[in-house]
Amino acid sequence: MPGGNRYLLKTDAAIENSFLLTRYYTSCSPTILMMEMNSPSYEGACLCGGVKLEVSGQPGNAGFCHCESCRLWHAAPINAWALWKNEYVKIVQGEDLLDGFDTGTSHRFWCRRCGSGILNRKPNGRTVVYAAILAKSGYVHEAICHIHCQESVFEVQVGLPKYQDLPSKWGGSGDLVAQ
């Protein structure tokens, strides 16, 4: 690890400069982002389990993106993203199952067998890992911002009921998650 430091502190200016090559992450402005260099690794996999990845440490940034590219890619109104340096992201199984699409600013990869999105290599030496695929390994998504909100198509709704499964009139238990 750089300089053997246990912690790497990033200021707004350092974050801004490190992401200069890509428009996606320069709009986030945390005052200080602390990344523990000896943190645990997280694992994720596609839906069929054919492609598996491992990330080391905590992401340099994390958030929610509303841009058209993410919305169309994920077929969802919002994407939870986490950003690591390329060297901290490893495909540990199924590299031969990966297929990709390169827009010039994003090289998105998915599993050819099940279609699950896995990651997005950026041209600045960073990799976006779709946060949802890491959740089962203990990764907690600590977003610092929403980005590209001017491209948003749905308002983020707060205060809606949160069901454990489905409302009872839809065949579920109707049980709510405590808020």
matplotlib code that plots the C-alpha trace (Angstrom):
import matplotlib.pyplot as plt

x = [0.0, 1.2, 3.7, 2.5, -0.1, -3.0, -5.3, -5.4, -7.1, -8.5, -9.6, -12.1, -9.2, -7.5, -10.8, -11.5, -8.1, -8.1, -11.3, -10.6, -10.7, -14.3, -17.5, -19.2, -17.5, -16.2, -19.5, -19.2, -17.7, -17.1, -15.0, -12.8, -13.0, -11.2, -10.3, -8.8, -6.1, -6.3, -10.0, -11.5, -12.2, -15.7, -16.9, -19.7, -21.1, -23.5, -27.0, -25.9, -22.6, -20.4, -18.6, -17.1, -15.1, -13.3, -12.6, -10.0, -10.5, -13.1, -14.1, -12.6, -16.2, -19.7, -23.0, -26.2, -26.2, -29.3, -27.6, -29.3, -26.4, -26.8, -30.6, -30.6, -27.9, -29.5, -33.1, -33.7, -34.2, -31.1, -27.8, -25.8, -22.1, -18.8, -15.5, -12.2, -8.7, -8.4, -5.7, -8.2, -10.8, -10.1, -12.2, -11.6, -13.8, -15.5, -13.4, -14.2, -17.9, -17.5, -18.7, -18.5, -19.6, -17.3, -18.7, -15.3, -16.1, -17.3, -16.5, -19.3, -19.0, -21.6, -22.0, -22.7, -24.6, -27.1, -26.8, -26.0, -24.0, -20.7, -18.5, -17.6, -13.9, -13.3, -10.4, -8.8, -7.6, -10.8, -13.5, -17.1, -18.5, -22.3, -22.8, -25.7, -23.6, -21.4, -24.1, -24.1, -20.4, -20.9, -20.3, -22.3, -23.0, -22.2, -23.1, -21.8, -23.9, -26.4, -24.9, -26.4, -29.7, -30.5, -31.0, -33.3, -36.6, -38.2, -38.2, -36.6, -39.5, -38.9, -41.5, -43.1, -44.1, -41.2, -42.5, -40.6, -41.9, -45.1, -48.3, -51.0, -53.3, -50.4, -50.0, -47.4, -47.3, -48.0, -45.4, -43.6, -39.9, -39.3, -38.1]
y = [0.0, 3.6, 4.6, 1.9, 4.2, 2.5, 5.4, 7.4, 10.8, 12.6, 16.2, 17.8, 18.9, 15.5, 13.8, 16.4, 16.0, 12.2, 12.0, 14.8, 12.4, 11.4, 13.5, 10.9, 11.5, 15.1, 16.5, 14.7, 17.0, 15.3, 17.3, 14.4, 10.8, 8.3, 5.0, 2.3, 0.6, -2.7, -3.2, -6.5, -7.6, -8.0, -10.5, -10.4, -12.5, -12.4, -13.9, -17.4, -17.4, -17.8, -14.6, -13.7, -10.6, -9.4, -5.9, -4.9, -2.1, 0.6, 2.4, 5.8, 7.2, 5.8, 7.2, 7.0, 7.9, 9.2, 9.6, 8.3, 5.8, 4.2, 4.2, 2.5, 0.1, -1.1, -0.6, 1.2, 4.9, 5.0, 3.1, 2.5, 2.7, 2.4, 3.3, 1.6, 1.8, -0.9, -2.8, -3.3, -5.1, -8.6, -11.1, -14.3, -16.6, -16.6, -13.9, -15.9, -15.3, -11.5, -9.4, -5.7, -2.5, 0.5, 4.0, 5.7, 7.0, 3.7, 0.1, -1.8, -5.6, -8.2, -12.0, -13.5, -16.4, -14.6, -10.9, -9.5, -6.3, -6.7, -3.6, -0.6, 0.3, 4.0, 5.4, 7.0, 3.8, 3.4, 0.8, 1.2, -1.9, -2.1, -2.0, -4.4, -7.3, -6.9, -6.7, -10.4, -10.2, -7.5, -4.4, -1.5, 1.2, 4.5, 6.9, 10.4, 12.0, 11.7, 12.6, 13.6, 14.6, 16.9, 13.7, 12.1, 10.8, 9.9, 11.8, 9.8, 9.2, 9.2, 8.0, 5.3, 2.0, -0.5, -4.1, -7.2, -9.0, -7.7, -6.0, -8.5, -7.6, -8.6, -12.0, -11.1, -11.0, -7.2, -7.0, -3.7, -3.1, -0.7, 2.7]
z = [0.0, -0.7, 2.0, 4.3, 5.8, 7.4, 6.3, 3.2, 3.6, 0.6, 0.5, -2.0, -4.2, -4.3, -5.2, -7.8, -9.4, -9.3, -11.2, -13.8, -16.7, -16.2, -15.7, -13.5, -10.1, -10.1, -8.8, -5.4, -2.7, 0.6, 2.9, 3.9, 2.8, 4.9, 3.5, 5.7, 3.7, 5.7, 5.3, 4.5, 0.9, -0.5, -3.0, -5.5, -8.3, -11.2, -11.0, -12.2, -10.2, -13.3, -12.9, -9.5, -8.4, -5.3, -4.3, -1.6, 0.9, 0.9, -2.3, -3.0, -3.5, -3.5, -4.5, -6.6, -10.3, -12.2, -15.6, -18.8, -19.4, -16.0, -16.2, -19.6, -18.7, -15.5, -16.7, -13.4, -12.4, -10.3, -9.9, -6.7, -7.6, -5.7, -7.2, -6.7, -8.3, -10.9, -9.0, -6.1, -8.3, -9.5, -11.5, -9.6, -11.7, -15.1, -17.0, -20.1, -19.5, -19.6, -22.5, -22.7, -24.4, -24.6, -25.0, -24.7, -21.2, -19.9, -20.6, -19.0, -18.5, -17.9, -17.7, -21.1, -19.6, -17.3, -18.4, -15.0, -15.0, -13.1, -13.4, -15.4, -16.2, -16.6, -18.7, -15.6, -13.9, -11.8, -11.8, -10.9, -9.2, -9.0, -5.2, -5.2, -6.2, -3.1, -0.5, 0.5, 1.4, 4.1, 1.9, 3.3, 0.6, 2.3, -0.5, -0.3, -3.0, -5.8, -9.3, -12.6, -10.9, -13.9, -15.9, -13.4, -14.6, -11.3, -8.0, -5.2, -2.9, 0.9, 3.4, 1.4, 3.1, 3.1, 2.9, 3.9, 0.8, -0.8, 0.3, 1.4, -1.5, -3.9, -2.2, 0.3, 4.1, 4.3, 7.0, 7.1, 7.8, 10.8, 9.6]

ax = plt.figure().add_subplot(projection="3d")
ax.plot(x, y, z, "-o")
ax.set_aspect("equal")
plt.show()
